[in-house]
């Protein structure tokens, strides 16, 4: 968890649980990296996955306000785009590598 930035205000005891939530969301998701500061996850297009992704995004911006999340649902797809400022690109690198 050395990749978690100092700017994160999530209590230390909760960080492993948040990482596990991201790992669960990332498991099986196709990943595209159109820019160094943007990661797009193609998720399983199911309502419960969309709800889980939205819930995680809202909570994550509460402790790491540098993240921007965009959840997009279409007739046949569900994607979550995660963007960061250039100063936090290494956080996105680590997240993409998980």
Phi and psi restraints in degrees (range 20) as a CNS / XPLOR table:
assign (resid 1 and name C) (resid 2 and name N)
       (resid 2 and name CA) (resid 2 and name C) 1.0 -69.2 20.0 2
assign (resid 2 and name N) (resid 2 and name CA)
       (resid 2 and name C) (resid 3 and name N) 1.0 -10.0 20.0 2
assign (resid 2 and name C) (resid 3 and name N)
       (resid 3 and name CA) (resid 3 and name C) 1.0 -84.9 20.0 2
assign (resid 3 and name N) (resid 3 and name CA)
       (resid 3 and name C) (resid 4 and name N) 1.0 -10.8 20.0 2
assign (resid 3 and name C) (resid 4 and name N)
       (resid 4 and name CA) (resid 4 and name C) 1.0 -69.7 20.0 2
assign (resid 4 and name N) (resid 4 and name CA)
       (resid 4 and name C) (resid 5 and name N) 1.0 124.6 20.0 2
assign (resid 4 and name C) (resid 5 and name N)
       (resid 5 and name CA) (resid 5 and name C) 1.0 -70.5 20.0 2
assign (resid 5 and name N) (resid 5 and name CA)
       (resid 5 and name C) (resid 6 and name N) 1.0 155.5 20.0 2
assign (resid 5 and name C) (resid 6 and name N)
       (resid 6 and name CA) (resid 6 and name C) 1.0 -63.1 20.0 2
assign (resid 6 and name N) (resid 6 and name CA)
       (resid 6 and name C) (resid 7 and name N) 1.0 -25.2 20.0 2
assign (resid 6 and name C) (resid 7 and name N)
       (resid 7 and name CA) (resid 7 and name C) 1.0 -67.6 20.0 2
assign (resid 7 and name N) (resid 7 and name CA)
       (resid 7 and name C) (resid 8 and name N) 1.0 -14.3 20.0 2
assign (resid 7 and name C) (resid 8 and name N)
       (resid 8 and name CA) (resid 8 and name C) 1.0 -69.7 20.0 2
assign (resid 8 and name N) (resid 8 and name CA)
       (resid 8 and name C) (resid 9 and name N) 1.0 128.1 20.0 2
assign (resid 8 and name C) (resid 9 and name N)
       (resid 9 and name CA) (resid 9 and name C) 1.0 -100.9 20.0 2
assign (resid 9 and name N) (resid 9 and name CA)
       (resid 9 and name C) (resid 10 and name N) 1.0 5.8 20.0 2
assign (resid 9 and name C) (resid 10 and name N)
       (resid 10 and name CA) (resid 10 and name C) 1.0 -66.3 20.0 2
assign (resid 10 and name N) (resid 10 and name CA)
       (resid 10 and name C) (resid 11 and name N) 1.0 132.7 20.0 2
assign (resid 10 and name C) (resid 11 and name N)
       (resid 11 and name CA) (resid 11 and name C) 1.0 -55.9 20.0 2
assign (resid 11 and name N) (resid 11 and name CA)
       (resid 11 and name C) (resid 12 and name N) 1.0 141.1 20.0 2
assign (resid 11 and name C) (resid 12 and name N)
       (resid 12 and name CA) (resid 12 and name C) 1.0 -51.7 20.0 2
assign (resid 12 and name N) (resid 12 and name CA)
       (resid 12 and name C) (resid 13 and name N) 1.0 -41.5 20.0 2
assign (resid 12 and name C) (resid 13 and name N)
       (resid 13 and name CA) (resid 13 and name C) 1.0 -63.5 20.0 2
assign (resid 13 and name N) (resid 13 and name CA)
       (resid 13 and name C) (resid 14 and name N) 1.0 -25.1 20.0 2
assign (resid 13 and name C) (resid 14 and name N)
       (resid 14 and name CA) (resid 14 and name C) 1.0 -90.3 20.0 2
assign (resid 14 and name N) (resid 14 and name CA)
       (resid 14 and name C) (resid 15 and name N) 1.0 -15.2 20.0 2
assign (resid 14 and name C) (resid 15 and name N)
       (resid 15 and name CA) (resid 15 and name C) 1.0 -60.3 20.0 2
assign (resid 15 and name N) (resid 15 and name CA)
       (resid 15 and name C) (resid 16 and name N) 1.0 -43.2 20.0 2
assign (resid 15 and name C) (resid 16 and name N)
       (resid 16 and name CA) (resid 16 and name C) 1.0 -60.5 20.0 2
assign (resid 16 and name N) (resid 16 and name CA)
       (resid 16 and name C) (resid 17 and name N) 1.0 -34.5 20.0 2
assign (resid 16 and name C) (resid 17 and name N)
       (resid 17 and name CA) (resid 17 and name C) 1.0 -68.8 20.0 2
assign (resid 17 and name N) (resid 17 and name CA)
       (resid 17 and name C) (resid 18 and name N) 1.0 -39.0 20.0 2
assign (resid 17 and name C) (resid 18 and name N)
       (resid 18 and name CA) (resid 18 and name C) 1.0 -67.0 20.0 2
assign (resid 18 and name N) (resid 18 and name CA)
       (resid 18 and name C) (resid 19 and name N) 1.0 -41.4 20.0 2
assign (resid 18 and name C) (resid 19 and name N)
       (resid 19 and name CA) (resid 19 and name C) 1.0 -60.5 20.0 2
assign (resid 19 and name N) (resid 19 and name CA)
       (resid 19 and name C) (resid 20 and name N) 1.0 -41.8 20.0 2
assign (resid 19 and name C) (resid 20 and name N)
       (resid 20 and name CA) (resid 20 and name C) 1.0 -62.5 20.0 2
assign (resid 20 and name N) (resid 20 and name CA)
       (resid 20 and name C) (resid 21 and name N) 1.0 -36.4 20.0 2
assign (resid 20 and name C) (resid 21 and name N)
       (resid 21 and name CA) (resid 21 and name C) 1.0 -65.1 20.0 2
assign (resid 21 and name N) (resid 21 and name CA)
       (resid 21 and name C) (resid 22 and name N) 1.0 -42.1 20.0 2
assign (resid 21 and name C) (resid 22 and name N)
       (resid 22 and name CA) (resid 22 and name C) 1.0 -64.6 20.0 2
assign (resid 22 and name N) (resid 22 and name CA)
       (resid 22 and name C) (resid 23 and name N) 1.0 -41.4 20.0 2
assign (resid 22 and name C) (resid 23 and name N)
       (resid 23 and name CA) (resid 23 and name C) 1.0 -59.1 20.0 2
assign (resid 23 and name N) (resid 23 and name CA)
       (resid 23 and name C) (resid 24 and name N) 1.0 -42.0 20.0 2
assign (resid 23 and name C) (resid 24 and name N)
       (resid 24 and name CA) (resid 24 and name C) 1.0 -64.0 20.0 2
assign (resid 24 and name N) (resid 24 and name CA)
       (resid 24 and name C) (resid 25 and name N) 1.0 -41.7 20.0 2
assign (resid 24 and name C) (resid 25 and name N)
       (resid 25 and name CA) (resid 25 and name C) 1.0 -67.0 20.0 2
assign (resid 25 and name N) (resid 25 and name CA)
       (resid 25 and name C) (resid 26 and name N) 1.0 -38.8 20.0 2
assign (resid 25 and name C) (resid 26 and name N)
       (resid 26 and name CA) (resid 26 and name C) 1.0 -74.4 20.0 2
assign (resid 26 and name N) (resid 26 and name CA)
       (resid 26 and name C) (resid 27 and name N) 1.0 -24.2 20.0 2
assign (resid 26 and name C) (resid 27 and name N)
       (resid 27 and name CA) (resid 27 and name C) 1.0 -59.3 20.0 2
assign (resid 27 and name N) (resid 27 and name CA)
       (resid 27 and name C) (resid 28 and name N) 1.0 115.8 20.0 2
assign (resid 27 and name C) (resid 28 and name N)
       (resid 28 and name CA) (resid 28 and name C) 1.0 83.2 20.0 2
assign (resid 28 and name N) (resid 28 and name CA)
       (resid 28 and name C) (resid 29 and name N) 1.0 -3.5 20.0 2
assign (resid 28 and name C) (resid 29 and name N)
       (resid 29 and name CA) (resid 29 and name C) 1.0 -80.7 20.0 2
assign (resid 29 and name N) (resid 29 and name CA)
       (resid 29 and name C) (resid 30 and name N) 1.0 134.3 20.0 2
assign (resid 29 and name C) (resid 30 and name N)
       (resid 30 and name CA) (resid 30 and name C) 1.0 -72.2 20.0 2
assign (resid 30 and name N) (resid 30 and name CA)
       (resid 30 and name C) (resid 31 and name N) 1.0 142.4 20.0 2
assign (resid 30 and name C) (resid 31 and name N)
       (resid 31 and name CA) (resid 31 and name C) 1.0 -122.2 20.0 2
assign (resid 31 and name N) (resid 31 and name CA)
       (resid 31 and name C) (resid 32 and name N) 1.0 135.9 20.0 2
assign (resid 31 and name C) (resid 32 and name N)
       (resid 32 and name CA) (resid 32 and name C) 1.0 -127.2 20.0 2
assign (resid 32 and name N) (resid 32 and name CA)
       (resid 32 and name C) (resid 33 and name N) 1.0 140.4 20.0 2
assign (resid 32 and name C) (resid 33 and name N)
       (resid 33 and name CA) (resid 33 and name C) 1.0 -123.8 20.0 2
assign (resid 33 and name N) (resid 33 and name CA)
       (resid 33 and name C) (resid 34 and name N) 1.0 78.7 20.0 2
assign (resid 33 and name C) (resid 34 and name N)
       (resid 34 and name CA) (resid 34 and name C) 1.0 -66.3 20.0 2
assign (resid 34 and name N) (resid 34 and name CA)
       (resid 34 and name C) (resid 35 and name N) 1.0 -23.8 20.0 2
assign (resid 34 and name C) (resid 35 and name N)
       (resid 35 and name CA) (resid 35 and name C) 1.0 -146.7 20.0 2
assign (resid 35 and name N) (resid 35 and name CA)
       (resid 35 and name C) (resid 36 and name N) 1.0 159.2 20.0 2
assign (resid 35 and name C) (resid 36 and name N)
       (resid 36 and name CA) (resid 36 and name C) 1.0 -63.2 20.0 2
assign (resid 36 and name N) (resid 36 and name CA)
       (resid 36 and name C) (resid 37 and name N) 1.0 -24.8 20.0 2
assign (resid 36 and name C) (resid 37 and name N)
       (resid 37 and name CA) (resid 37 and name C) 1.0 -101.5 20.0 2
assign (resid 37 and name N) (resid 37 and name CA)
       (resid 37 and name C) (resid 38 and name N) 1.0 12.7 20.0 2
assign (resid 37 and name C) (resid 38 and name N)
       (resid 38 and name CA) (resid 38 and name C) 1.0 -142.4 20.0 2
assign (resid 38 and name N) (resid 38 and name CA)
       (resid 38 and name C) (resid 39 and name N) 1.0 131.3 20.0 2
assign (resid 38 and name C) (resid 39 and name N)
       (resid 39 and name CA) (resid 39 and name C) 1.0 -125.2 20.0 2
assign (resid 39 and name N) (resid 39 and name CA)
       (resid 39 and name C) (resid 40 and name N) 1.0 131.6 20.0 2
assign (resid 39 and name C) (resid 40 and name N)
       (resid 40 and name CA) (resid 40 and name C) 1.0 -116.9 20.0 2
assign (resid 40 and name N) (resid 40 and name CA)
       (resid 40 and name C) (resid 41 and name N) 1.0 125.9 20.0 2
assign (resid 40 and name C) (resid 41 and name N)
       (resid 41 and name CA) (resid 41 and name C) 1.0 -105.0 20.0 2
assign (resid 41 and name N) (resid 41 and name CA)
       (resid 41 and name C) (resid 42 and name N) 1.0 128.3 20.0 2
assign (resid 41 and name C) (resid 42 and name N)
       (resid 42 and name CA) (resid 42 and name C) 1.0 -95.2 20.0 2
assign (resid 42 and name N) (resid 42 and name CA)
       (resid 42 and name C) (resid 43 and name N) 1.0 111.9 20.0 2
assign (resid 42 and name C) (resid 43 and name N)
       (resid 43 and name CA) (resid 43 and name C) 1.0 -100.7 20.0 2
assign (resid 43 and name N) (resid 43 and name CA)
       (resid 43 and name C) (resid 44 and name N) 1.0 164.9 20.0 2
assign (resid 43 and name C) (resid 44 and name N)
       (resid 44 and name CA) (resid 44 and name C) 1.0 -66.8 20.0 2
assign (resid 44 and name N) (resid 44 and name CA)
       (resid 44 and name C) (resid 45 and name N) 1.0 124.2 20.0 2
assign (resid 44 and name C) (resid 45 and name N)
       (resid 45 and name CA) (resid 45 and name C) 1.0 -77.2 20.0 2
assign (resid 45 and name N) (resid 45 and name CA)
       (resid 45 and name C) (resid 46 and name N) 1.0 73.9 20.0 2
assign (resid 45 and name C) (resid 46 and name N)
       (resid 46 and name CA) (resid 46 and name C) 1.0 -128.0 20.0 2
assign (resid 46 and name N) (resid 46 and name CA)
       (resid 46 and name C) (resid 47 and name N) 1.0 146.1 20.0 2
assign (resid 46 and name C) (resid 47 and name N)
       (resid 47 and name CA) (resid 47 and name C) 1.0 -56.2 20.0 2
assign (resid 47 and name N) (resid 47 and name CA)
       (resid 47 and name C) (resid 48 and name N) 1.0 -40.1 20.0 2
assign (resid 47 and name C) (resid 48 and name N)
       (resid 48 and name CA) (resid 48 and name C) 1.0 -68.6 20.0 2
assign (resid 48 and name N) (resid 48 and name CA)
       (resid 48 and name C) (resid 49 and name N) 1.0 -30.2 20.0 2
assign (resid 48 and name C) (resid 49 and name N)
       (resid 49 and name CA) (resid 49 and name C) 1.0 -71.3 20.0 2
assign (resid 49 and name N) (resid 49 and name CA)
       (resid 49 and name C) (resid 50 and name N) 1.0 -41.8 20.0 2
assign (resid 49 and name C) (resid 50 and name N)
       (resid 50 and name CA) (resid 50 and name C) 1.0 -61.5 20.0 2
assign (resid 50 and name N) (resid 50 and name CA)
       (resid 50 and name C) (resid 51 and name N) 1.0 -42.7 20.0 2
assign (resid 50 and name C) (resid 51 and name N)
       (resid 51 and name CA) (resid 51 and name C) 1.0 -64.4 20.0 2
assign (resid 51 and name N) (resid 51 and name CA)
       (resid 51 and name C) (resid 52 and name N) 1.0 -42.9 20.0 2
assign (resid 51 and name C) (resid 52 and name N)
       (resid 52 and name CA) (resid 52 and name C) 1.0 -64.1 20.0 2
assign (resid 52 and name N) (resid 52 and name CA)
       (resid 52 and name C) (resid 53 and name N) 1.0 -43.0 20.0 2
assign (resid 52 and name C) (resid 53 and name N)
       (resid 53 and name CA) (resid 53 and name C) 1.0 -64.5 20.0 2
assign (resid 53 and name N) (resid 53 and name CA)
       (resid 53 and name C) (resid 54 and name N) 1.0 -43.2 20.0 2
assign (resid 53 and name C) (resid 54 and name N)
       (resid 54 and name CA) (resid 54 and name C) 1.0 -64.5 20.0 2
assign (resid 54 and name N) (resid 54 and name CA)
       (resid 54 and name C) (resid 55 and name N) 1.0 -43.3 20.0 2
assign (resid 54 and name C) (resid 55 and name N)
       (resid 55 and name CA) (resid 55 and name C) 1.0 -62.1 20.0 2
assign (resid 55 and name N) (resid 55 and name CA)
       (resid 55 and name C) (resid 56 and name N) 1.0 -45.2 20.0 2
assign (resid 55 and name C) (resid 56 and name N)
       (resid 56 and name CA) (resid 56 and name C) 1.0 -63.7 20.0 2
assign (resid 56 and name N) (resid 56 and name CA)
       (resid 56 and name C) (resid 57 and name N) 1.0 -42.5 20.0 2
assign (resid 56 and name C) (resid 57 and name N)
       (resid 57 and name CA) (resid 57 and name C) 1.0 -61.8 20.0 2
assign (resid 57 and name N) (resid 57 and name CA)
       (resid 57 and name C) (resid 58 and name N) 1.0 -44.1 20.0 2
assign (resid 57 and name C) (resid 58 and name N)
       (resid 58 and name CA) (resid 58 and name C) 1.0 -63.7 20.0 2
assign (resid 58 and name N) (resid 58 and name CA)
       (resid 58 and name C) (resid 59 and name N) 1.0 -45.2 20.0 2
assign (resid 58 and name C) (resid 59 and name N)
       (resid 59 and name CA) (resid 59 and name C) 1.0 -67.3 20.0 2
assign (resid 59 and name N) (resid 59 and name CA)
       (resid 59 and name C) (resid 60 and name N) 1.0 -37.5 20.0 2
assign (resid 59 and name C) (resid 60 and name N)
       (resid 60 and name CA) (resid 60 and name C) 1.0 -67.5 20.0 2
assign (resid 60 and name N) (resid 60 and name CA)
       (resid 60 and name C) (resid 61 and name N) 1.0 -38.5 20.0 2
assign (resid 60 and name C) (resid 61 and name N)
       (resid 61 and name CA) (resid 61 and name C) 1.0 -68.5 20.0 2
assign (resid 61 and name N) (resid 61 and name CA)
       (resid 61 and name C) (resid 62 and name N) 1.0 -18.4 20.0 2
assign (resid 61 and name C) (resid 62 and name N)
       (resid 62 and name CA) (resid 62 and name C) 1.0 -71.0 20.0 2
assign (resid 62 and name N) (resid 62 and name CA)
       (resid 62 and name C) (resid 63 and name N) 1.0 -26.0 20.0 2
assign (resid 62 and name C) (resid 63 and name N)
       (resid 63 and name CA) (resid 63 and name C) 1.0 -113.3 20.0 2
assign (resid 63 and name N) (resid 63 and name CA)
       (resid 63 and name C) (resid 64 and name N) 1.0 -23.8 20.0 2
assign (resid 63 and name C) (resid 64 and name N)
       (resid 64 and name CA) (resid 64 and name C) 1.0 -128.8 20.0 2
assign (resid 64 and name N) (resid 64 and name CA)
       (resid 64 and name C) (resid 65 and name N) 1.0 80.8 20.0 2
assign (resid 64 and name C) (resid 65 and name N)
       (resid 65 and name CA) (resid 65 and name C) 1.0 -67.9 20.0 2
assign (resid 65 and name N) (resid 65 and name CA)
       (resid 65 and name C) (resid 66 and name N) 1.0 -8.9 20.0 2
assign (resid 65 and name C) (resid 66 and name N)
       (resid 66 and name CA) (resid 66 and name C) 1.0 -75.8 20.0 2
assign (resid 66 and name N) (resid 66 and name CA)
       (resid 66 and name C) (resid 67 and name N) 1.0 -15.5 20.0 2
assign (resid 66 and name C) (resid 67 and name N)
       (resid 67 and name CA) (resid 67 and name C) 1.0 -76.2 20.0 2
assign (resid 67 and name N) (resid 67 and name CA)
       (resid 67 and name C) (resid 68 and name N) 1.0 144.8 20.0 2
assign (resid 67 and name C) (resid 68 and name N)
       (resid 68 and name CA) (resid 68 and name C) 1.0 -124.2 20.0 2
assign (resid 68 and name N) (resid 68 and name CA)
       (resid 68 and name C) (resid 69 and name N) 1.0 128.5 20.0 2
assign (resid 68 and name C) (resid 69 and name N)
       (resid 69 and name CA) (resid 69 and name C) 1.0 -116.1 20.0 2
assign (resid 69 and name N) (resid 69 and name CA)
       (resid 69 and name C) (resid 70 and name N) 1.0 138.4 20.0 2
assign (resid 69 and name C) (resid 70 and name N)
       (resid 70 and name CA) (resid 70 and name C) 1.0 -130.2 20.0 2
assign (resid 70 and name N) (resid 70 and name CA)
       (resid 70 and name C) (resid 71 and name N) 1.0 112.0 20.0 2
assign (resid 70 and name C) (resid 71 and name N)
       (resid 71 and name CA) (resid 71 and name C) 1.0 -98.6 20.0 2
assign (resid 71 and name N) (resid 71 and name CA)
       (resid 71 and name C) (resid 72 and name N) 1.0 124.4 20.0 2
assign (resid 71 and name C) (resid 72 and name N)
       (resid 72 and name CA) (resid 72 and name C) 1.0 -125.3 20.0 2
assign (resid 72 and name N) (resid 72 and name CA)
       (resid 72 and name C) (resid 73 and name N) 1.0 124.0 20.0 2
assign (resid 72 and name C) (resid 73 and name N)
       (resid 73 and name CA) (resid 73 and name C) 1.0 -114.1 20.0 2
assign (resid 73 and name N) (resid 73 and name CA)
       (resid 73 and name C) (resid 74 and name N) 1.0 130.2 20.0 2
assign (resid 73 and name C) (resid 74 and name N)
       (resid 74 and name CA) (resid 74 and name C) 1.0 -123.4 20.0 2
assign (resid 74 and name N) (resid 74 and name CA)
       (resid 74 and name C) (resid 75 and name N) 1.0 -179.8 20.0 2
assign (resid 74 and name C) (resid 75 and name N)
       (resid 75 and name CA) (resid 75 and name C) 1.0 -56.8 20.0 2
assign (resid 75 and name N) (resid 75 and name CA)
       (resid 75 and name C) (resid 76 and name N) 1.0 -30.2 20.0 2
assign (resid 75 and name C) (resid 76 and name N)
       (resid 76 and name CA) (resid 76 and name C) 1.0 -131.4 20.0 2
assign (resid 76 and name N) (resid 76 and name CA)
       (resid 76 and name C) (resid 77 and name N) 1.0 16.2 20.0 2
assign (resid 76 and name C) (resid 77 and name N)
       (resid 77 and name CA) (resid 77 and name C) 1.0 -154.8 20.0 2
assign (resid 77 and name N) (resid 77 and name CA)
       (resid 77 and name C) (resid 78 and name N) 1.0 164.1 20.0 2
assign (resid 77 and name C) (resid 78 and name N)
       (resid 78 and name CA) (resid 78 and name C) 1.0 -143.6 20.0 2
assign (resid 78 and name N) (resid 78 and name CA)
       (resid 78 and name C) (resid 79 and name N) 1.0 124.8 20.0 2
assign (resid 78 and name C) (resid 79 and name N)
       (resid 79 and name CA) (resid 79 and name C) 1.0 -133.2 20.0 2
assign (resid 79 and name N) (resid 79 and name CA)
       (resid 79 and name C) (resid 80 and name N) 1.0 151.2 20.0 2
assign (resid 79 and name C) (resid 80 and name N)
       (resid 80 and name CA) (resid 80 and name C) 1.0 -126.0 20.0 2
assign (resid 80 and name N) (resid 80 and name CA)
       (resid 80 and name C) (resid 81 and name N) 1.0 114.4 20.0 2
assign (resid 80 and name C) (resid 81 and name N)
       (resid 81 and name CA) (resid 81 and name C) 1.0 -96.8 20.0 2
assign (resid 81 and name N) (resid 81 and name CA)
       (resid 81 and name C) (resid 82 and name N) 1.0 132.9 20.0 2
assign (resid 81 and name C) (resid 82 and name N)
       (resid 82 and name CA) (resid 82 and name C) 1.0 -120.1 20.0 2
assign (resid 82 and name N) (resid 82 and name CA)
       (resid 82 and name C) (resid 83 and name N) 1.0 123.3 20.0 2
assign (resid 82 and name C) (resid 83 and name N)
       (resid 83 and name CA) (resid 83 and name C) 1.0 -122.7 20.0 2
assign (resid 83 and name N) (resid 83 and name CA)
       (resid 83 and name C) (resid 84 and name N) 1.0 150.7 20.0 2
assign (resid 83 and name C) (resid 84 and name N)
       (resid 84 and name CA) (resid 84 and name C) 1.0 -140.3 20.0 2
assign (resid 84 and name N) (resid 84 and name CA)
       (resid 84 and name C) (resid 85 and name N) 1.0 157.2 20.0 2
assign (resid 84 and name C) (resid 85 and name N)
       (resid 85 and name CA) (resid 85 and name C) 1.0 -66.5 20.0 2
assign (resid 85 and name N) (resid 85 and name CA)
       (resid 85 and name C) (resid 86 and name N) 1.0 157.7 20.0 2
assign (resid 85 and name C) (resid 86 and name N)
       (resid 86 and name CA) (resid 86 and name C) 1.0 -54.4 20.0 2
assign (resid 86 and name N) (resid 86 and name CA)
       (resid 86 and name C) (resid 87 and name N) 1.0 -33.4 20.0 2
assign (resid 86 and name C) (resid 87 and name N)
       (resid 87 and name CA) (resid 87 and name C) 1.0 -64.1 20.0 2
assign (resid 87 and name N) (resid 87 and name CA)
       (resid 87 and name C) (resid 88 and name N) 1.0 -18.4 20.0 2
assign (resid 87 and name C) (resid 88 and name N)
       (resid 88 and name CA) (resid 88 and name C) 1.0 -114.5 20.0 2
assign (resid 88 and name N) (resid 88 and name CA)
       (resid 88 and name C) (resid 89 and name N) 1.0 18.9 20.0 2
assign (resid 88 and name C) (resid 89 and name N)
       (resid 89 and name CA) (resid 89 and name C) 1.0 -60.0 20.0 2
assign (resid 89 and name N) (resid 89 and name CA)
       (resid 89 and name C) (resid 90 and name N) 1.0 -31.0 20.0 2
assign (resid 89 and name C) (resid 90 and name N)
       (resid 90 and name CA) (resid 90 and name C) 1.0 -67.0 20.0 2
assign (resid 90 and name N) (resid 90 and name CA)
       (resid 90 and name C) (resid 91 and name N) 1.0 -26.7 20.0 2
assign (resid 90 and name C) (resid 91 and name N)
       (resid 91 and name CA) (resid 91 and name C) 1.0 -67.5 20.0 2
assign (resid 91 and name N) (resid 91 and name CA)
       (resid 91 and name C) (resid 92 and name N) 1.0 -42.1 20.0 2
assign (resid 91 and name C) (resid 92 and name N)
       (resid 92 and name CA) (resid 92 and name C) 1.0 -66.7 20.0 2
assign (resid 92 and name N) (resid 92 and name CA)
       (resid 92 and name C) (resid 93 and name N) 1.0 -36.7 20.0 2
assign (resid 92 and name C) (resid 93 and name N)
       (resid 93 and name CA) (resid 93 and name C) 1.0 -57.4 20.0 2
assign (resid 93 and name N) (resid 93 and name CA)
       (resid 93 and name C) (resid 94 and name N) 1.0 -48.2 20.0 2
assign (resid 93 and name C) (resid 94 and name N)
       (resid 94 and name CA) (resid 94 and name C) 1.0 -66.1 20.0 2
assign (resid 94 and name N) (resid 94 and name CA)
       (resid 94 and name C) (resid 95 and name N) 1.0 -39.0 20.0 2
assign (resid 94 and name C) (resid 95 and name N)
       (resid 95 and name CA) (resid 95 and name C) 1.0 -65.2 20.0 2
assign (resid 95 and name N) (resid 95 and name CA)
       (resid 95 and name C) (resid 96 and name N) 1.0 -43.5 20.0 2
assign (resid 95 and name C) (resid 96 and name N)
       (resid 96 and name CA) (resid 96 and name C) 1.0 -64.4 20.0 2
assign (resid 96 and name N) (resid 96 and name CA)
       (resid 96 and name C) (resid 97 and name N) 1.0 -30.8 20.0 2
assign (resid 96 and name C) (resid 97 and name N)
       (resid 97 and name CA) (resid 97 and name C) 1.0 -80.0 20.0 2
assign (resid 97 and name N) (resid 97 and name CA)
       (resid 97 and name C) (resid 98 and name N) 1.0 -12.8 20.0 2
